[in-house]
């Protein structure tokens, strides 16, 4: 409800590319730490799209911060089965993406959810990510039809 008008508010999707609610393991490295830290931190995505994603992190990463993200993409069938049953996944390809933190919000104790925008996607990474998302959505549709 809008505070002043009392009318129901409509949430408007401002993203250019929609996101799918996917939980995938990712590695990330904060850009200004690249010279002092040679290891990636691990995280889990909350959603993923061709233009960006949201992920859970254990450190307070500032908005505007540049990060490098590595996403292991499983076969879409495997990812969908994992989303439903939590069975182990085989990673078929990995994409590495330069990203910018667009927003941050507190999550659980000492954790945050950050939204990142992918920048300068390499053609092959963009194609791999797009194909994975399209195939995952197809698998999701098949599963929903079976449940009806």
Buried (B, 14 or more C-beta within 10 A) or exposed (E): EEEEEEEEEEEEEEEEEEBBEBBBBBBBBBEEBEEEEEEBBEBEBBBBBBBBBBBBBEEEBEEEBBBBBBBBBBBBBBBBBBBEEEEEBEBBBEBEBBBBBBEBEEBEEEEBBBBBBBEEBEEEBBEBBBEBBEBBBEBBEEEEEEEE
